[in-house]
Amino acid sequence: MTGIDLRPFLPPGADLWWGQAGAEPQPLVHALLDQLPGLGPRRAFCGLSWDRRLTRELPEQLSILSYGGLGELRALSRAGRLDVLPCHYSALPRMFAEGFLPTDVGLVQVSPPDAGGNCSLGIGVDYSADAIPHTRTLIAEINDRMPVTTGSPRLPIDRFAAVVRTDRPLTQAPERAPDDVEVAIARHVAALVEDGDTIQLGVGSLAAAVLDALSGHTGLGVHTGMITDGVLRLAEKGVITGGRKEIDLGLIVTGAALGSTELYSGLDRLPVEFRPASYTHAPGTLSQLRSFVSINSAIEIDLSGQVGAEVRRGAYVGAVGGQVDFSRAAALTGARSVIALRSTSGGESTINARISSGVVTTTRSDVDVVVTEHGVAWLRGRNLSERARALIAVAAPEHREELERHHREESLR
């Protein structure tokens, strides 16, 4: 318990949202979970969460809505307790503005107020900054360890209906070292990036491997939805300078940070600006980055190049997220759109004749290159038959014969 009583701010029918990832205001969320039995049914929106109380102690009165099954929300999806809004990340600002997402109450984690009484959203600007103007009541966790960041407007302390003061470590991303397969994939991906390109990556061990593989490059820029420790390492090595970016010259632009304490404490050494999703994912912004390379992962891909990145075995374990926003921009107005994935998962091929889940996240027209540990499949400018052959060549060897058979059968129809 935080000692804060949320009940006066949640009248009957009031729904809410809260910040995600390292900026998730867990003490406020836990207070909500503790007090829900006396509040009645509620609907809440949140993004990526590593809060296990949401999966282990979620009251029946609370229904969770999200843009995907990320982090601990995967367990909610498997249990049938997660409602997913299948939308591009760039659409979230409009969803808040038009009332499709809860805007009665917002729970945020912020930095301590400055001399002027203004707080920073710190490492969690992303959709929070776009939701705040449409939110009636804001409640804040003021965390003494939340770093002050630049790139988005500060919030005056009197904007908050209530606050709770904490001094706790920011949530760190679960860490797993890249394995040999991911290292092999990363080497292929790094070869597709040219010095001076502006890159976008997701999070996780494969993205970490790619960043490590880029250590020999120079003059890279970063424009992405979320930065991790690998960005800090490359910036401190002088690999990331942003000196050739077409916009935001010299700046790392992101919406959020998720990593270790070293990343959070090192942000003040980086030329980084935290911007809202309405900027980071906007087509008008991305179209100005002519050397933009998007690097995203997937659950599976079919022989035409369609990407599934949301559902595995009937449960949401991913999201549309920013993949389409970034992939489409890279394919249309940038340098190249890259999808990287292991050739097998659980002994099954990730390259299939058709998307097994039936859910296509990214269309084939937005994919330029597919990379597995077995090599690089260039899809841009190739017809369907050529695409299929290129993808079969980078599939797991033990699955290629079956894929060839499917391709021949499809060609005869």
NORFEN-V331985 format. One record per backbone hydrogen bond with DSSP energy under -1.0 kcal/mol. CO is the residue of the C=O (numbers start at 1). NH is the residue of the N-H. E is the energy in kcal/mol with one decimal. If there is no record, write none. Layout:
{{CO;NH;E} {CO;NH;E}}
This chain:
{{6;9;-1.5} {7;10;-1.2} {11;14;-2.3} {15;105;-1.4} {16;45;-1.8} {17;107;-2.4} {20;23;-1.9} {21;24;-1.7} {24;26;-2.1} {25;29;-2.2} {26;30;-3.1} {27;31;-1.9} {28;32;-2.1} {29;33;-2.4} {30;34;-2.3} {31;35;-1.9} {32;36;-1.4} {35;38;-1.5} {36;39;-2.6} {36;40;-1.3} {42;63;-2.6} {43;16;-2.1} {44;65;-3.2} {45;18;-1.9} {48;21;-3.3} {49;72;-3.1} {51;54;-1.2} {52;56;-2.5} {53;57;-2.3} {59;62;-1.5} {61;42;-3.2} {63;44;-2.5} {64;83;-2.7} {65;46;-2.0} {66;85;-2.9} {68;70;-1.1} {70;49;-1.0} {70;73;-1.7} {71;74;-1.5} {73;77;-2.2} {74;78;-2.4} {75;79;-1.5} {76;81;-3.2} {77;80;-1.5} {83;66;-2.2} {85;87;-1.5} {88;91;-1.7} {89;92;-1.4} {91;95;-2.2} {92;96;-2.3} {93;97;-2.3} {94;98;-2.4} {95;100;-1.9} {95;101;-1.3} {96;99;-1.1} {103;136;-1.9} {104;137;-1.8} {105;17;-1.9} {106;139;-2.6} {107;19;-1.6} {108;141;-2.8} {110;143;-2.2} {114;117;-2.2} {117;157;-2.9} {118;114;-2.3} {119;155;-2.9} {120;111;-2.4} {121;124;-1.8} {123;257;-1.7} {125;129;-2.8} {126;277;-1.7} {127;131;-1.9} {128;132;-2.3} {131;134;-1.5} {132;135;-1.7} {137;106;-2.7} {138;161;-3.0} {139;108;-2.3} {140;164;-2.0} {141;110;-2.7} {142;166;-2.6} {143;146;-2.0} {150;274;-3.1} {155;119;-3.2} {156;159;-2.5} {157;160;-1.4} {162;140;-2.2} {164;142;-2.6} {166;144;-2.6} {179;183;-2.2} {180;184;-2.1} {181;185;-2.4} {182;186;-2.6} {183;187;-1.8} {184;188;-1.5} {185;189;-2.3} {186;190;-2.9} {187;191;-1.3} {189;192;-1.9} {190;193;-1.2} {194;197;-2.2} {197;221;-2.6} {198;293;-2.9} {199;223;-2.1} {200;295;-2.2} {204;208;-2.1} {205;209;-2.1} {206;210;-2.2} {207;211;-2.3} {208;212;-2.2} {209;213;-2.1} {212;215;-1.4} {214;217;-2.0} {218;196;-1.5} {220;241;-2.0} {220;242;-2.4} {221;199;-2.8} {222;253;-2.1} {227;258;-2.5} {228;231;-1.1} {228;232;-1.1} {229;233;-2.3} {230;234;-2.2} {231;235;-2.4} {232;236;-2.3} {233;237;-1.3} {234;239;-2.3} {234;240;-1.1} {235;238;-1.0} {239;220;-2.4} {242;245;-1.1} {242;250;-3.1} {248;251;-2.3} {252;273;-2.8} {253;224;-2.4} {254;275;-3.1} {255;125;-1.4} {255;126;-2.1} {256;227;-2.4} {259;173;-1.4} {260;264;-1.9} {261;265;-2.7} {262;266;-1.2} {266;269;-1.8} {267;270;-1.8} {270;272;-1.8} {271;252;-2.9} {273;254;-2.1} {276;279;-2.0} {276;280;-2.4} {277;281;-2.0} {282;286;-2.5} {283;287;-2.4} {285;288;-1.4} {286;289;-1.6} {288;290;-1.3} {289;292;-1.2} {291;198;-2.2} {292;335;-2.7} {292;336;-1.4} {293;200;-1.9} {294;338;-2.9} {296;340;-3.1} {300;308;-2.7} {301;352;-2.4} {302;305;-1.6} {306;302;-2.2} {307;361;-3.1} {307;362;-1.4} {308;299;-2.4} {308;300;-2.0} {310;317;-2.7} {310;318;-1.6} {312;315;-1.8} {315;312;-2.6} {318;69;-2.5} {320;323;-1.6} {321;89;-2.7} {322;326;-2.8} {323;327;-3.0} {324;328;-2.5} {325;329;-1.4} {326;330;-2.5} {327;331;-2.4} {328;332;-2.3} {329;333;-2.3} {329;334;-1.5} {336;294;-1.6} {337;368;-1.4} {337;369;-2.1} {338;296;-2.4} {339;371;-2.8} {343;350;-2.2} {345;348;-1.7} {348;345;-2.6} {350;301;-2.6} {362;307;-2.7} {363;366;-1.9} {364;367;-1.3} {368;379;-3.3} {368;380;-1.7} {369;339;-2.5} {370;377;-3.2} {371;341;-2.5} {372;375;-1.5} {375;372;-2.2} {377;370;-2.4} {379;382;-2.2} {383;387;-2.6} {384;388;-2.3} {385;389;-2.1} {386;390;-2.2} {387;391;-2.5} {388;392;-2.5} {389;393;-1.7} {396;399;-2.3} {399;403;-1.8} {400;404;-2.7} {401;405;-2.0} {402;406;-2.2} {403;407;-2.3} {404;408;-2.5} {405;409;-2.5} {406;410;-2.3} {407;411;-2.0} {408;412;-1.3}}
